[in-house]
Amino acid sequence: MTGYDLVIRGGNVVTTEGVTSMDVAVRDGTIAALGKGLPDGRHEIDASDRFVLPGGVDAHCHIEQLSGGGLMNADTFETATRSAAFGGTTTVISFAAQHRGDRLRKVVEEYSRLAERGAVTDYAFHLWISDPTPQTLEQDLPQLIEAGHRSIKIFMTYDRVRLLDEQVLDVMMVARKHGALVCAHAENHGMIKWMADRLVSRGYLAPKYHGVSHPRVCEIEAFERLIRFSQLLDQPIMLFHVSTAEGAAVIRRARGEGIKVFAETCPQYLFLTASDLDRPGLEGAKWMCSPPPRSTADQDALWRSLELGDLQLVSSDHAPYRYDATGKLSGGSEANFKQIANGLPGLETRLPLLFNAMVSEGRSSLEKFVDLTATAPAKLYGLHPQKGAIRVGADADVAIWDPDRVVDMTDDGLHDNVGYNPYAGKKIKGWPETVLRRGEVIISDGRLQASPGSGRLQLRKVAPSMRPTGTLSPEFDPASNFGAHLL
């Protein structure tokens, strides 16, 4: 059967297995055929001398979200996903953020309405749990997981959202029973609070001291603790935004022990350092995020960990706040670092930064780029095989890249609602020029061609990443615990 809606003609198609010169045919929003000399489509795109890649999957984005500190971030679903599309990303996983006192089911309904109204890319939600009441754990969370929201976000720090150890275990047990991946912001809360209070009391107030307040060991300790929770319950986990060489080493050892732990890092830990916060006045606030950027030695260690597979993906952790009184400067012109919103914009820059480093500058390969930014996140979060790959039957989410296009990043060159670019001044080689979502061209000739609300919610099935290993701790094995049944 022919009659293709669209044929992408003569491009170099990239998958995790290799690069092949061939055509891509689309019918009814999915990839219908791959090969050379395919029959004509009703519409055609000439992709000669271009790379044809799967649209990016950004699995860590804060969109239209109230922070733990009560501050609304800068982007709506319309502006955030517009920015994502211009950067070659066609699917985002954002947060349905429960705060204390919120009914989780209502939270998901409210975020769904916002996305339905504004999103131009496809989207899914992580279930953010900060109030693990019996109603949350016994009713809402199991029902939402079974409905297809197959990932959960927990915090081990921040006063208003963090969970105690026992609460973390409660959430993990629900995830184990119903089939979900538990994702964590894992830093030691006590260390951060103690260090921050000590710095402020001694007059060290500038944004650059934010990094000092998050000691390296607070990441290491929290990683170790959560990994042992995972080992105890045989519940898979995802460690968000790994920032240190030591943190990556902890993950490597745990995976070597057979513990089912996955991990990501972000561009800010690959391309920024602590010195970026050392600026006059409050300007360093633009580069404040948690955990903070570290050192060039950490960057090198994280790159090695990505190549070795210790870290499986790179997300943006897009957490946008304007550099004005609505965002970074909401605490006033004399604010100390504790009073400044944490987070950087990153949805649009994630793929170009990585393409430039991995492909244009030769740090890695096109195949690895596709894996880290599209295929691996799709597989880990239950979006594959519809997302994250160019294969027959998959959604026709495609980004056509001009590998020779050079772009000078500027503060006013992005399409979000943030107003600055943390990577302004950086020269990038390689850029997505045409982007398709389910076969529809949504970016072409530098213009958005999709309407707000045209993105679709992606409900997910249980992925292999979410299944326990089957290796029980002795305390949970009736053969070893005197017959107690605890799972």
C-alpha distance (Angstrom), angle and dihedral (degrees) to the residues before:
residue distance angle dihedral
M1 . . .
T2 3.80 . .
G3 3.79 127.9 .
Y4 3.79 96.3 118.7
D5 3.78 119.3 -167.8
L6 3.80 91.7 -147.2
V7 3.79 139.2 3.5
I8 3.80 122.3 -161.2
R9 3.76 99.6 -151.9
G10 3.81 131.4 -148.7
G11 3.79 101.6 -13.2
N12 3.79 130.2 141.1
V13 3.79 103.2 -106.2
V14 3.80 114.3 -149.5
T15 3.80 126.1 -155.9
T16 3.78 132.0 157.8
E17 3.82 87.2 -92.2
G18 3.79 98.8 54.5
V19 3.80 150.6 -68.1
T20 3.81 119.9 -67.9
S21 3.80 130.7 177.6
M22 3.81 105.5 -128.6
D23 3.77 147.3 117.2
V24 3.81 126.4 -92.5
A25 3.80 117.9 -146.8
V26 3.80 122.8 -160.8
R27 3.78 129.8 -159.6
D28 3.81 126.7 172.9
G29 3.78 92.6 -9.8
T30 3.80 97.0 -54.1
I31 3.78 134.9 92.4
A32 3.80 106.0 -94.4
A33 3.82 102.3 177.0
L34 3.79 143.7 2.3
G35 3.78 124.1 -159.7
K36 3.77 147.3 86.5
G37 3.79 122.9 -64.4
L38 3.79 96.2 12.0
P39 3.83 116.8 179.2
D40 3.77 118.3 -89.5
G41 3.77 121.6 -80.8
R42 3.79 127.4 -146.2
H43 3.80 85.5 -107.8
E44 3.78 128.1 25.5
I45 3.78 135.9 -164.1
D46 3.79 120.0 -159.1
A47 3.79 106.4 -137.9
S48 3.80 97.1 172.9
D49 3.82 111.6 151.3
R50 3.79 89.3 8.7
F51 3.79 134.2 110.6
V52 3.80 115.6 -122.0
L53 3.80 108.1 -151.2
P54 3.79 134.8 172.1
G55 3.78 111.8 -97.3
G56 3.76 111.8 -95.1
V57 3.80 122.6 -97.4
D58 3.81 111.8 -147.2
A59 3.78 106.4 -165.4
H60 3.82 100.1 -175.3
C61 3.81 118.6 53.6
H62 3.80 133.6 141.3
I63 3.81 106.8 -149.2
E64 3.81 129.2 174.6
Q65 3.77 86.6 -16.1
L66 3.79 135.2 151.0
S67 3.79 109.2 -130.8
G68 3.78 124.6 -130.3
G69 3.79 85.8 -102.3
G70 3.79 92.6 56.2
L71 3.83 98.6 -104.3
M72 3.81 121.3 131.4
N73 3.78 112.8 -133.4
A74 3.78 122.8 -123.5
D75 3.80 103.0 -108.4
T76 3.76 131.4 77.1
F77 3.79 119.6 -158.6
E78 3.79 87.3 -98.3
T79 3.82 96.7 53.4
A80 3.82 95.3 37.8
T81 3.80 96.5 49.3
R82 3.80 91.3 41.4
S83 3.79 87.2 57.3
A84 3.80 90.9 45.9
A85 3.80 91.4 53.0
F86 3.81 93.0 51.2
G87 3.80 87.3 53.8
G88 3.81 94.1 52.1
T89 3.83 98.3 -100.1
T90 3.81 116.6 132.0
T91 3.82 102.0 173.5
V92 3.80 128.8 43.3
I93 3.78 131.9 -174.8
S94 3.78 109.5 -149.7
F95 3.79 132.3 173.4
A96 3.77 132.5 -93.0
A97 3.78 91.9 -153.8
Q98 3.76 117.6 -150.9
H99 3.79 115.9 -162.4
R100 3.78 124.1 -167.5
G101 3.76 111.1 -69.9
D102 3.82 93.4 22.7
R103 3.81 122.5 123.8
L104 3.81 104.5 -126.5
R105 3.79 94.6 -143.2
K106 3.80 90.9 53.6
V107 3.81 90.7 47.9
V108 3.81 91.1 56.1
E109 3.80 91.3 47.3
E110 3.81 91.4 51.9
Y111 3.80 94.5 48.5
S112 3.80 90.0 46.0
R113 3.80 90.5 55.9
L114 3.80 91.4 50.1
A115 3.80 91.9 50.5
E116 3.80 93.8 44.2
R117 3.78 88.4 55.8
G118 3.79 99.0 45.4
A119 3.81 118.3 14.8
V120 3.80 118.8 112.5
T121 3.82 94.2 178.1
D122 3.78 125.2 55.9
Y123 3.79 114.4 -94.4
A124 3.79 147.5 -170.8
F125 3.79 134.0 -170.4
H126 3.77 137.2 -120.9
L127 3.82 110.0 -147.2
W128 3.82 104.5 -122.7
I129 3.82 109.0 -152.2
S130 3.80 120.0 -163.2
D131 3.83 99.6 141.1
P132 3.83 108.5 49.5
T133 3.79 96.9 -176.7
P134 3.81 121.2 160.9
Q135 3.82 88.2 -99.4
T136 3.81 90.3 54.0
L137 3.80 95.9 44.7
E138 3.78 100.3 38.0
Q139 3.81 102.6 34.4
D140 3.79 119.6 12.3
L141 3.79 102.1 35.0
P142 3.83 96.5 48.4
Q143 3.80 91.8 45.2
L144 3.80 93.7 48.3
I145 3.80 92.7 47.6
E146 3.79 91.4 50.3
A147 3.83 88.8 48.5
G148 3.82 89.4 60.6
H149 3.81 107.4 -87.9
R150 3.79 92.4 124.5
S151 3.82 103.3 173.2
I152 3.79 133.1 67.2
K153 3.81 130.1 -160.1
I154 3.78 122.4 -149.7
F155 3.80 132.4 175.9
M156 3.79 125.8 -142.7
T157 3.82 91.5 -170.5
Y158 3.85 140.6 37.4
D159 3.80 116.3 77.2
R160 3.79 98.1 -117.6
V161 3.79 99.9 46.9
R162 3.81 109.7 22.5
L163 3.78 122.3 115.9
L164 3.77 126.2 -140.1
D165 3.79 117.5 -120.8
E166 3.80 93.2 -100.9
Q167 3.81 90.5 50.9
V168 3.80 90.9 50.4
L169 3.79 89.1 54.5
D170 3.81 90.8 48.9
V171 3.82 91.5 53.6
M172 3.79 92.0 45.5
M173 3.80 91.3 52.4
V174 3.83 91.4 54.0
A175 3.81 89.7 48.9
R176 3.79 90.8 50.3
K177 3.78 93.0 51.1
H178 3.81 96.6 47.2
G179 3.82 103.8 30.9
A180 3.80 114.9 -101.5
L181 3.79 138.3 135.4
V182 3.82 115.4 -117.8
C183 3.82 112.2 -140.8
A184 3.78 121.7 -167.3
H185 3.76 144.5 -163.0
A186 3.79 92.4 -146.9
E187 3.80 117.2 -167.7
N188 3.80 128.6 128.1
H189 3.81 106.1 -100.2
G190 3.80 97.1 -159.8
M191 3.80 93.9 53.5
I192 3.80 92.7 49.7
K193 3.80 94.7 47.1
W194 3.79 93.4 45.8
M195 3.81 93.3 47.9
A196 3.81 94.1 45.0
D197 3.80 93.6 49.5
R198 3.80 90.9 48.0
L199 3.82 92.8 50.4
V200 3.81 94.0 48.4
S201 3.81 93.3 45.8
R202 3.82 88.9 56.4
G203 3.78 94.7 48.1
Y204 3.81 99.9 -102.3
L205 3.79 97.1 137.5
A206 3.83 109.3 142.8
P207 3.83 122.4 110.4
K208 3.80 90.9 -105.8
Y209 3.81 89.2 69.7
H210 3.79 90.5 61.4
G211 3.79 87.9 80.8
V212 3.80 91.8 49.8
S213 3.81 89.3 53.7
H214 3.82 90.6 60.5
P215 3.82 101.6 60.4
R216 3.77 116.8 -159.3
V217 3.79 91.9 -118.3
C218 3.81 91.6 60.5
E219 3.81 88.0 68.7
I220 3.78 93.2 45.3
E221 3.81 94.1 49.4
A222 3.80 95.0 47.8
F223 3.81 92.3 46.3
E224 3.80 90.6 52.3
R225 3.80 92.2 47.4
L226 3.80 95.6 49.1
I227 3.80 91.9 44.3
R228 3.81 89.6 55.7
F229 3.81 89.7 49.9
S230 3.79 86.7 52.9
Q231 3.80 90.5 49.5
L232 3.81 92.3 48.8
L233 3.81 94.8 51.4
D234 3.82 99.0 28.6
Q235 3.82 88.1 -126.6
P236 3.82 119.5 148.2
I237 3.82 116.3 -122.4
M238 3.81 138.8 -168.0
L239 3.79 118.2 -146.9
F240 3.78 110.5 -149.0
H241 3.82 127.9 -140.9
V242 3.81 102.9 -3.0
S243 3.81 107.0 -156.9
T244 3.81 108.5 172.3
A245 3.77 138.7 62.4
E246 3.80 89.3 -129.5
G247 3.81 91.7 52.2
A248 3.79 90.5 53.3
A249 3.81 89.8 48.9
V250 3.82 91.1 53.3
I251 3.81 89.2 54.1
R252 3.79 92.2 47.8
R253 3.80 91.7 53.6
A254 3.80 92.9 46.8
R255 3.78 92.9 50.5
G256 3.78 88.3 48.7
E257 3.81 87.8 56.4
G258 3.79 89.6 55.7
I259 3.81 96.0 -107.3
K260 3.80 111.5 148.1
V261 3.79 100.4 -121.1
F262 3.80 125.7 146.2
A263 3.78 127.4 -173.2
E264 3.77 144.6 -170.4
T265 3.76 138.1 -163.6
C266 3.81 130.7 -160.8
P267 3.82 137.3 -133.3
Q268 3.80 92.0 -103.5
Y269 3.81 89.2 65.4
L270 3.80 92.7 46.0
F271 3.82 99.0 44.4
L272 3.83 108.5 22.6
T273 3.80 132.8 60.2
A274 3.80 136.6 -165.1
S275 3.82 89.6 -93.0
D276 3.82 90.1 68.6
L277 3.81 87.8 73.3
D278 3.80 92.3 54.5
R279 3.82 98.3 94.7
P280 3.81 135.6 129.0
G281 3.79 118.5 -77.8
L282 3.79 113.1 -23.9
E283 3.81 96.3 -29.3
G284 3.79 90.6 108.4
A285 3.81 86.7 69.0
K286 3.80 88.0 82.2
W287 3.81 88.7 70.1
M288 3.81 97.9 42.8
C289 3.79 114.3 121.2
S290 3.79 135.4 142.5
P291 2.90 122.1 -83.3
P292 3.81 90.2 27.3
P293 3.79 126.6 -128.1
R294 3.79 110.6 -88.7
S295 3.83 130.7 -167.8
T296 3.78 140.5 -44.9
A297 3.81 88.2 -105.7
D298 3.80 88.9 57.9
Q299 3.80 89.9 49.0
D300 3.80 90.5 55.0
A301 3.80 91.5 47.6
L302 3.81 92.0 50.4
W303 3.80 92.0 49.6
R304 3.81 89.2 51.9
S305 3.80 90.7 48.8
L306 3.80 90.8 52.5
E307 3.79 91.3 51.4
L308 3.81 92.4 47.1
G309 3.80 92.8 48.1
D310 3.80 96.0 -116.7
L311 3.81 85.9 121.4
Q312 3.78 113.3 39.6
L313 3.80 106.4 -165.5
V314 3.79 148.2 10.8
S315 3.80 118.7 -129.9
S316 3.80 129.1 178.3
D317 3.82 100.9 -127.3
H318 3.81 82.7 -149.1
A319 3.81 103.9 -159.5
P320 3.82 105.4 161.3
Y321 3.80 125.8 -161.5
R322 3.77 124.5 162.4
Y323 3.79 119.1 -123.9
D324 3.79 92.5 -114.3
A325 3.79 141.7 73.7
T326 3.82 91.7 -66.2
G327 3.79 91.6 59.8
K328 3.77 135.8 -0.3
L329 3.82 93.6 13.8
S330 3.80 97.4 43.9
G331 3.81 88.5 115.2
G332 3.80 92.0 59.7
S333 3.79 135.3 -106.1
E334 3.82 92.3 -63.4
A335 3.81 96.6 48.5
N336 3.78 119.1 141.4
F337 3.80 120.9 -134.8
K338 3.83 91.7 -94.8
Q339 3.82 89.4 61.8
I340 3.82 96.3 51.8
A341 3.80 122.6 95.2
N342 3.79 114.5 -111.4
G343 3.79 121.1 -133.8
L344 3.79 146.8 77.2
P345 3.80 134.2 -136.0
G346 3.79 111.3 -111.1
L347 3.81 114.8 145.0
E348 3.80 94.9 101.6
T349 3.80 99.1 37.3
R350 3.82 100.6 45.0
L351 3.80 98.1 85.9
P352 3.83 98.8 37.6
L353 3.82 92.0 49.3
L354 3.80 91.7 50.0
F355 3.81 94.5 42.6
N356 3.80 90.2 51.8
A357 3.81 92.8 49.7
M358 3.79 99.8 38.1
V359 3.80 102.0 35.6
S360 3.81 111.3 16.4
E361 3.81 94.3 40.0
G362 3.80 93.6 35.8
R363 3.81 100.2 -123.2
S364 3.82 91.0 135.7
S365 3.81 139.4 -20.8
L366 3.77 141.4 -74.3
E367 3.79 89.8 -113.2
K368 3.81 92.1 55.0
F369 3.81 90.4 46.0
V370 3.80 90.4 55.4
D371 3.79 91.6 47.0
L372 3.81 96.7 50.0
T373 3.80 96.0 43.9
A374 3.81 104.8 34.3
T375 3.81 120.2 1.8
A376 3.81 101.1 43.7
P377 3.82 95.8 46.7
A378 3.80 90.6 46.4
K379 3.81 91.3 51.9
L380 3.79 96.1 43.3
Y381 3.79 94.3 49.8
G382 3.80 99.0 41.9
L383 3.82 98.3 -104.9
H384 3.82 95.7 114.3
P385 3.03 135.8 128.2
Q386 3.83 91.4 26.0
K387 3.80 92.7 48.2
G388 3.77 135.8 36.6
A389 3.80 101.3 32.3
I390 3.79 142.9 70.5
R391 3.78 101.7 -127.9
V392 3.80 136.3 126.8
G393 3.80 109.6 -81.3
A394 3.81 95.6 22.9
D395 3.78 122.5 117.5
A396 3.79 109.2 -88.0
D397 3.80 93.9 -113.1
V398 3.79 102.0 151.8
A399 3.79 137.4 164.4
I400 3.80 117.3 -162.7
W401 3.79 109.5 -153.7
D402 3.80 129.5 -157.1
P403 3.82 100.6 -148.5
D404 3.81 92.7 -165.2
R405 3.78 100.1 50.2
V406 3.80 111.8 113.7
V407 3.80 119.2 -153.6
D408 3.78 126.9 -173.7
M409 3.79 106.3 -147.3
T410 3.80 114.3 -131.0
D411 3.78 136.3 177.4
D412 3.80 92.0 -109.3
G413 3.79 98.3 42.1
L414 3.80 101.1 87.8
H415 3.80 130.4 86.8
D416 3.81 100.8 -136.8
N417 3.80 125.8 94.1
V418 3.79 97.6 -106.8
G419 3.81 103.6 94.9
Y420 3.80 98.9 -143.4
N421 3.80 139.6 61.5
P422 3.84 118.7 -140.4
Y423 3.81 87.8 -150.2
A424 3.82 97.4 49.5
G425 3.79 110.6 147.7
K426 3.79 94.6 32.9
K427 3.81 117.7 122.3
I428 3.80 114.7 -137.1
K429 3.80 127.3 -163.5
G430 3.80 114.5 -158.6
W431 3.79 125.4 36.7
P432 3.84 138.2 -177.1
E433 3.80 107.4 -110.4
T434 3.82 101.8 173.6
V435 3.81 124.5 31.0
L436 3.80 127.9 -172.9
R437 3.80 127.9 -166.3
R438 3.80 114.0 -164.0
G439 3.80 89.5 -19.7
E440 3.79 95.6 -51.0
V441 3.81 117.7 116.4
I442 3.79 105.3 -123.5
I443 3.83 99.3 166.4
S444 3.82 123.3 37.1
D445 3.81 134.5 146.1
G446 3.80 90.3 1.9
R447 3.81 93.6 -57.7
L448 3.78 135.2 111.7
Q449 3.80 110.8 -122.4
A450 3.82 100.4 177.5
S451 3.77 125.4 91.4
P452 3.83 123.0 -126.1
G453 3.78 111.0 -92.6
S454 3.80 95.4 26.9
G455 3.82 91.9 112.7
R456 3.80 117.7 97.1
L457 3.78 133.5 -136.1
Q458 3.80 112.3 -112.3
L459 3.79 113.2 -146.5
R460 3.77 112.9 -165.2
K461 3.78 141.0 -143.9
V462 3.79 125.4 -140.3
A463 3.81 108.1 -72.8
P464 3.83 124.6 -154.7
S465 3.81 87.9 -108.0
M466 3.81 89.8 63.9
R467 3.81 98.0 52.9
P468 3.82 121.5 97.1
T469 3.79 116.8 -113.6
G470 3.80 92.6 -123.7
T471 3.80 92.4 -121.4
L472 3.79 105.4 127.2
S473 3.78 124.4 -155.1
P474 3.82 109.7 -120.4
E475 3.80 89.6 -111.5
F476 3.81 90.3 61.8
D477 3.79 97.7 40.8
P478 3.82 111.3 93.2
A479 3.78 88.4 -152.3
S480 3.79 89.6 62.4
N481 3.81 104.7 28.9
F482 3.80 100.2 58.5
G483 3.80 93.4 -94.3
A484 3.81 100.0 -55.1
H485 3.82 113.6 152.6
L486 3.83 106.3 -150.7
L487 3.81 104.6 155.5
